[in-house]
């Protein structure tokens, strides 16, 4: 009888971990921005090689949201052997305007058999060329998108290695909507110190703690002082930290489901 009970507990525990690790939840945020048309921005981050989930492959989860713009904030793969399959999956995503990408720390390093190895500058350049076939890569640079009479600035900070990040945009080109992208939420310090302004800051890196108990990440960690999700910020309007999609170090999640975030801008307007 005890053995049956123990087995049942093991099965239930394993099923719970599987569900929490592989079931993607979608968070929807509504925004009203003057002088901008009705838009759907979709953000995801920290794939770490995982492109199949209990509720569907990544491209299907994204496409059903009918995105205008897709924003990806780093950590595509755990190691170079996963990169091609991740890029093939991203190639199946069909945004109306494009996919914009900033590198994360796993674009600078890979983990094989629990051992980290930095990519050489040559290997990084090869990988970057592969990313550019499917996405617009932003390394401390911006792109101004014109949709109708509106101008939307997407600026990507490269903090894949701390100290790389900088702001290099000519603010004489005004935008009706400004979106900042960065892998790590630590970018908020540079933004505040330099008096930069945006409507939205999208980041990841923390995985939301990956394992959370009683609403807090197990063991805390280096990023425990950051929030999970969205909060108001005087510099960037909404400061968002996604839970991401994949896992690192431990291959499981608990009470911290993988996440895709949808920003519905001016959806109260008629198309």
N, C-alpha and C positions, 0 to 999 in steps of 0.2 A: 504494500500500500504506500509506504514511504517512497519507494523507488518510482512509482507511478506519479506521485505528487511532484517529486524532484524533476522527473522528465517533463511533466506538464509545465512547470515553472521555466525550465530551460527553453522549451518550444515557444512559450508565450514571450519570453524575453527576447529570443532571437527574432521572432516575428515583429516585435515592437521596434527593435533596432533596424530591421530591414525596412519597415514602413517609414520610420523617421529619417532614414538615410536616403531613400530612393523615391519618395513621393514629393514632387515639387508643388509648392504652394505659390500662388500668384497674389502679390500685394498691389492694390490699385490706389493711386493717389490722384486726386482731382486738383487741378490748378486753373486759375484764371489769370491770363496775361494779356493786357491791352495791346492792340495793334498786331496781334498774332492770330493766324487762322486756327481752326480746329486741328489739333495734332495729337498723335499717339507716339510717345517715346517709350521704348522698351529697354530696360537695363538688366544685364546679368554679368556675373563675375566669377572668378575662381572655379573654373570648370575642372581643372586638375585631371583632365582625360576622361571625365564621365559625361557621356552623351546619351545614355539610355536610362530611362526612369520608369517607374511602375505605371505612370500615367502617360507615357509616350516618349518618343525620341525628342531630343532638344529642338530640332527644327520645326517639328509639328506643334510643340508647345508655344513656340514663338510666332509662327505663321498664323495660328488661329486668333492671335491678338490683332492682326492687321496693322503692323507697325508702319509708321512713316519713317522713323529713324531707329536704328538699333545701336546701343552703346555698350561696349564690352570693356571692362576695366581690369584686364590682366589675368595671369596664371591659367593659360590655356591647357597646359599639360604638365604632368609630373616629370616626364623625360622626353627626349627627342623622338623616341619610338612611338609615342602617342600622337605626335603633332599632326601627322598627315590625316589620320582618321578624324581628328577634331576639326581640321580645316575643311575636310570633305563635308562634315555635318554643317558647318557654318555656311558653306556654299549653297546649301538647300534653303537657307533663310531668305525671304523675299521682301525686304522693306521697300517702301516706295521711293525713298531718297538714298539710303546707303547705310553701311555698317562702319562705325568709328571705334577705334581700338587704341588703348594705351597699354604699354607693357607693365607686367608685374615682376616680382622678384623671381618667379619661376620662368620668366623669359631670360633671366640672367644666370640661372643655375638650374640644375636638374638633380633629381634624387633617384638613385638606382640601388636597390637592396639596402635601403636606409642610409646610404652614403651620399652626401652632397658633393656635387662637382660643378665648378663655375664653367660656363661656356667661354670659349676663347672669343676674341673679337671677330675672328673669321667665321666661327660657327654662329655667332649672334647675327652677323650680316647675312648669312645664308638663310637663317630662320626668318629674319625680317623680310627678306625678299619673298619668302613663301607667304607670310602674313599679308603682304601688300597685294597679292593676287586676289584676295577675297575681301579685304577690309582697307579702310583709310587709316593709316597708322599715324598717330600724333605723338611726337616726342618733343615736348615743350613747344608746341605750335598749335595754331588754330585754323579752322576752316569756316568761312562765312557762307552759309547756305541761303539762297534766295528762294522763297516760296511765295509766289504772288508778289505783293508789294512789301513783304516782311523779310527782315534779315535776321538770321539765327546764327549766332556764333557758338561753335563747339570748340573748346580749348582743352587740350590734353597735356597734363603735367607728367613728366617722366620721373616718378619717384620709385622706380623699380630698384634703384640703389639710392639710399638717402644721400642728399647732396647734389644729385643730378638735376633736381627740379628747379625750374625758373619760369618767369613770365616774360614772354617776348612777343606781345601783340600790340600793334599800333591802335591805341584806343580812339584815334581820330576817326576810325571807321565804326560808327555807332551800330549797335544791334538792338533789335526789339526783344530778343530773348537770348540770354547768355547761359550756357551750360558748361560747367567745369567738370573734367574727368580726371581721376587720379586713382592709382591702385590702393595706396594706403591713406587712411583718414588723417594721418599726421600732416598732410598737406594743408590742413586748416590753419596751422601755425604760420606758414609762409603767407597765406592769404590774408590773415589778420595783420601780420607785421607790415605788409606792403599795401594795405588799404585797398585790396582788390575787391571788385564787386561782381556778383553774378545772381542769377535767379535760382540756380540749382547746382549743387555739388554732388556728384555721384562717385562713390568709392566702394571698396570691399576689403579684402585682405584678412579681416579678423575672423571670418567664418561665423560670426556671431557667438564665438566661443566653441561652437560645434557640439559640445555636450553641456547642456544647461540643466541645473537643478534649482527649483524654487525661484526661477526667473533670473538666475545668475550663472555665469560660466563656471564650470568645474575647474578649480585650481586658479582662477583669475587669469593670469597671463599678462603679457606686456601691454595689451590693449584693453585691459579691464576698465580703464577710466572712460572709454568711449561708449556711446550708446549703441543700440542696435535699432535699425529702422530709420525713421525720419524725425528730425527736430528742426524748429525754427532757428535761424541764425541771421544776425543783422548784416553780415557781409554777403552771404550766399543765398539768402532767402530760405531754401530748404537744404539742409545738410543731411545726406542720405548715406547710410552704411548698410550695404546688402549682406545677408547671410551667405551669399554665394551658392554654388551648385554642388561642388565636389567636396572632397575631404583631403586633409593632409595630416601626416604623423599617424593619427588613429584613423582607420578606414570606416568609421561609423559616426552617426549623429544621434543625438537624443534630445527631444524637446527643442529642436533647432532645425526645422525642416529646410531643405534646399529651397531657394527663392528666386523667382523672376519678379521684377518690379515694373509696373506699367504706370506711366505718367500721362494722364488724360488732360490735355491742355485745351481749355475752352470747349469742352464737349457739350456744354449747354447751348452752344451755337448750332444752328442748322448747317449741314454740309453745303 
